[in-house]
């Protein structure tokens, strides 16, 4: 009797401790996402294919990462048959970490050579991210050469825009060197004349002040002589 009771109690405890998953909670019913090697490769390929979109001066990075997440999710479900959903922020964060690793390996490749790098994603990323601006522009022009847009651009002739001469330099540009020298001498002569006139005016002011001082002095002396007491 005691043994049956103990077994029954153990069974009841075991059933109560078993977690149940509700079908109404979609996040818990789906498999938890983790970056596998295949998923990482899908992220690298998708992000590199959209590198020109991310490199535009004006673009919405959030929308682009949402597109990356949708494409990676679709490829993972096709190749791995997993009902997982990759979020945009997960792709962004994973790519930032991979970009930091790529830059470290790129520095190592510069110092020791490409053969010293054994990271499996380096070659694919370096073919796109390792190109300079000149190489990218040359590649873009090569692609445009065979298209209608490239032919139309090549056939157009552009007229260079020359700077407009200022109004102050126009009179001097039409004068020969001798006239310019003569004009300079005339200006210097005018300056000397103005300086002489100003000097004469200053001398007149000084003379007037001296005359006024003499007049005041003589007037003071005459007043003193008048006020002397008679003996």
Backbone torsions as a table, in degrees:
resi	resn	phi	psi	omega
1	UNK	NA	-42.1	179.8
2	UNK	-69.0	-36.4	-179.3
3	UNK	-65.4	-42.2	179.6
4	UNK	-63.1	-38.9	-179.7
5	UNK	-65.2	-41.6	-179.8
6	UNK	-64.8	-42.3	179.9
7	UNK	-64.3	-42.7	179.8
8	UNK	-62.6	-42.6	179.7
9	UNK	-65.1	-38.9	179.3
10	UNK	-64.8	-39.2	179.2
11	UNK	-65.0	-42.4	-179.9
12	UNK	-64.3	-40.9	179.6
13	UNK	-65.2	-39.7	-179.9
14	UNK	-64.6	-39.7	-179.7
15	UNK	-68.9	-38.9	-178.1
16	UNK	-68.1	-32.4	-176.4
17	UNK	-83.4	-6.6	-179.9
18	UNK	-76.1	121.2	-178.8
19	UNK	-72.1	145.1	178.6
20	UNK	-114.8	144.3	179.8
21	UNK	-109.4	123.7	-179.4
22	UNK	-80.1	138.2	178.2
23	UNK	-73.3	-10.6	179.7
24	UNK	-84.6	-9.7	-179.4
25	UNK	-103.3	97.2	-175.0
26	UNK	-68.5	-29.7	-177.9
27	UNK	-67.2	-37.4	-179.2
28	UNK	-80.1	-27.1	-179.0
29	UNK	-75.5	-26.1	179.8
30	UNK	-81.8	157.2	178.7
31	UNK	-72.2	143.6	179.6
32	UNK	-73.2	133.7	-175.0
33	UNK	-81.1	139.0	174.5
34	UNK	-142.0	144.1	-177.0
35	UNK	-76.6	102.7	173.2
36	UNK	-86.6	174.1	179.2
37	UNK	-63.8	-40.9	179.5
38	UNK	-65.7	-42.0	179.2
39	UNK	-65.5	-38.2	178.6
40	UNK	-65.2	-39.8	177.5
41	UNK	-63.8	-39.2	178.2
42	UNK	-64.1	-38.1	177.2
43	UNK	-64.7	-44.9	-178.6
44	UNK	-62.2	-46.9	-178.4
45	UNK	-64.0	-43.1	-178.5
46	UNK	-66.9	-43.9	-178.6
47	UNK	-66.6	-38.7	179.4
48	UNK	-70.0	-33.7	176.1
49	UNK	-64.8	-29.6	-179.2
50	UNK	-101.0	18.3	-175.8
51	UNK	-63.2	-37.7	178.9
52	UNK	-65.9	-33.8	176.8
53	UNK	-66.6	-40.1	178.8
54	UNK	-71.8	-22.3	-176.1
55	UNK	-87.6	-0.4	179.5
56	UNK	-69.0	144.7	-179.2
57	UNK	-61.4	-38.0	-179.4
58	UNK	-119.7	108.9	178.3
59	UNK	-155.7	154.2	178.3
60	UNK	-97.0	103.0	-176.0
61	UNK	-63.1	-33.8	-178.7
62	UNK	-62.8	-43.7	178.8
63	UNK	-65.1	-39.5	179.9
64	UNK	-65.2	-40.5	179.4
65	UNK	-69.8	-30.6	174.4
66	UNK	-65.3	-38.8	176.5
67	UNK	-65.3	-41.7	177.4
68	UNK	-60.3	-44.7	-178.9
69	UNK	-62.9	-40.0	179.2
70	UNK	-64.7	-42.8	-179.4
71	UNK	-68.5	-41.3	179.2
72	UNK	-65.2	-40.9	178.3
73	UNK	-60.9	-44.1	-179.7
74	UNK	-63.4	-40.6	-179.3
75	UNK	-69.9	-38.3	179.1
76	UNK	-64.8	-42.8	179.2
77	UNK	-65.6	-28.9	179.9
78	UNK	-76.4	-45.6	-173.5
79	UNK	-87.4	-35.3	-175.6
80	UNK	-104.4	-9.0	179.2
81	UNK	56.7	41.3	178.1
82	UNK	-110.7	136.4	179.3
83	UNK	-88.8	64.7	-179.0
84	UNK	-114.1	158.1	177.7
85	UNK	-127.4	121.0	179.1
86	UNK	-90.2	130.2	-179.6
87	UNK	-87.5	158.2	-178.8
88	UNK	-64.4	-40.9	-178.3
89	UNK	-68.8	-28.9	177.0
90	UNK	-67.4	-41.1	177.4
91	UNK	-65.6	-42.2	-179.7
92	UNK	-62.4	-46.9	-178.8
93	UNK	-65.4	-42.5	179.5
94	UNK	-63.4	-40.8	-179.5
95	UNK	-67.2	-37.2	177.7
96	UNK	-61.8	-42.6	178.3
97	UNK	-64.8	-41.3	179.5
98	UNK	-68.7	-34.5	178.9
99	UNK	-66.1	-38.3	176.6
100	UNK	-64.8	-41.0	177.8
101	UNK	-66.0	-39.0	178.9
102	UNK	-62.4	-43.0	-178.3
103	UNK	-64.5	-38.1	176.8
104	UNK	-63.9	-42.6	179.3
105	UNK	-70.0	-31.2	177.3
106	UNK	-66.1	-40.1	175.8
107	UNK	-64.5	-38.8	178.0
108	UNK	-65.3	-38.5	179.4
109	UNK	-65.8	-34.1	177.7
110	UNK	-67.2	-37.7	-176.1
111	UNK	-81.9	-42.7	-171.3
112	UNK	-114.5	-5.7	-178.5
113	UNK	100.3	157.2	-177.4
114	UNK	-65.8	-30.1	-178.1
115	UNK	-65.5	-15.5	179.8
116	UNK	-83.0	-9.4	-179.0
117	UNK	-97.2	126.2	-178.1
118	UNK	-117.3	13.8	179.1
119	UNK	-74.8	129.1	-170.9
120	UNK	-66.9	-23.4	-177.6
121	UNK	-94.9	-2.9	-171.9
122	UNK	-66.4	-45.7	-174.8
123	UNK	-62.1	-45.8	-179.2
124	UNK	-64.7	-41.2	-179.5
125	UNK	-73.2	-35.2	-176.8
126	UNK	-71.3	-28.8	178.4
127	UNK	-64.6	-26.8	-180.0
128	UNK	-102.4	-49.0	-174.5
129	UNK	-81.8	-17.9	-177.1
130	UNK	-85.3	-3.8	-179.1
131	UNK	-78.7	143.2	176.7
132	UNK	-81.3	171.4	179.5
133	UNK	-63.5	-37.3	179.7
134	UNK	-65.7	-40.4	179.1
135	UNK	-66.1	-38.8	178.7
136	UNK	-65.7	-41.6	179.3
137	UNK	-66.5	-40.0	177.9
138	UNK	-64.9	-39.4	178.1
139	UNK	-66.1	-38.0	178.8
140	UNK	-65.8	-40.3	178.9
141	UNK	-67.4	-35.9	178.2
142	UNK	-63.8	-39.6	178.1
143	UNK	-68.1	-31.3	-177.8
144	UNK	-82.2	-15.5	-175.0
145	UNK	-61.2	-39.0	-177.0
146	UNK	-88.4	-1.3	-177.6
147	UNK	-97.5	166.7	178.5
148	UNK	-66.4	-36.8	179.7
149	UNK	-63.9	-42.3	179.1
150	UNK	-65.1	-39.4	178.7
151	UNK	-66.6	-39.0	179.9
152	UNK	-67.7	-36.8	177.8
153	UNK	-68.0	-40.2	-179.1
154	UNK	-69.0	-30.4	-177.6
155	UNK	-79.0	-17.9	-178.5
156	UNK	-77.1	141.1	176.2
157	UNK	-110.7	125.9	-176.9
158	UNK	-101.3	131.4	178.1
159	UNK	-87.5	123.5	-179.4
160	UNK	-66.4	142.5	179.3
161	UNK	-93.1	113.4	-178.8
162	UNK	-88.2	148.8	179.0
163	UNK	-68.2	140.8	179.7
164	UNK	-79.0	126.3	-180.0
165	UNK	-67.0	144.3	-180.0
166	UNK	-75.4	158.1	-177.3
167	UNK	-71.3	-25.4	-176.5
168	UNK	-73.0	-29.6	-178.0
169	UNK	-90.4	-8.0	-176.8
170	UNK	-64.7	-46.7	-179.6
171	UNK	-62.6	-37.9	-178.3
172	UNK	-73.3	-29.4	-179.1
173	UNK	-68.5	-30.8	-178.6
174	UNK	-84.3	-11.1	-178.1
175	UNK	-89.0	143.0	172.8
176	UNK	-73.5	167.1	-177.6
177	UNK	-59.4	-36.2	-178.8
178	UNK	-65.2	-41.3	178.8
179	UNK	-64.7	-36.4	178.2
180	UNK	-64.6	-42.0	178.4
181	UNK	-64.8	-40.1	178.8
182	UNK	-65.0	-40.5	177.9
183	UNK	-63.4	-38.4	178.3
184	UNK	-64.0	-41.5	179.1
185	UNK	-65.2	-38.4	178.0
186	UNK	-63.5	-41.2	178.4
187	UNK	-64.1	-40.7	178.7
188	UNK	-65.2	-37.7	179.1
189	UNK	-66.3	-38.9	177.2
190	UNK	-63.9	-39.8	178.2
191	UNK	-62.8	-41.7	179.4
192	UNK	-65.0	-39.3	178.9
193	UNK	-64.4	-44.1	178.9
194	UNK	-64.1	-37.8	179.0
195	UNK	-66.0	-39.5	178.7
196	UNK	-65.8	-41.6	178.4
197	UNK	-63.7	-40.6	179.0
198	UNK	-66.0	-37.5	178.6
199	UNK	-65.8	-41.8	178.8
200	UNK	-64.0	-37.8	178.6
201	UNK	-65.0	-39.8	178.4
202	UNK	-65.7	-39.1	178.6
203	UNK	-64.6	-38.4	177.4
204	UNK	-64.5	-39.2	178.1
205	UNK	-62.4	-43.3	-179.4
206	UNK	-64.6	-41.7	179.3
207	UNK	-64.1	-40.0	179.1
208	UNK	-65.2	-38.9	178.6
209	UNK	-65.5	-40.1	178.9
210	UNK	-65.1	-41.7	178.4
211	UNK	-62.9	-39.9	179.2
212	UNK	-65.7	-37.9	178.9
213	UNK	-66.5	-39.7	178.5
214	UNK	-65.0	-41.3	-179.4
215	UNK	-63.6	-41.8	179.4
216	UNK	-65.5	-38.5	-179.4
217	UNK	-67.1	-43.4	179.6
218	UNK	-66.8	-37.0	178.4
219	UNK	-66.1	-38.0	179.0
220	UNK	-66.6	-39.7	179.6
221	UNK	-66.8	-38.4	179.4
222	UNK	-66.5	-37.5	178.6
223	UNK	-67.5	-36.6	179.2
224	UNK	-67.2	-37.6	179.5
225	UNK	-69.1	-31.5	178.9
226	UNK	-72.4	-35.8	-175.3
227	UNK	-83.1	0.4	179.8
228	UNK	-68.4	137.5	-178.6
229	UNK	-72.5	143.9	178.9
230	UNK	-86.7	136.0	179.8
231	UNK	-90.5	NA	NA
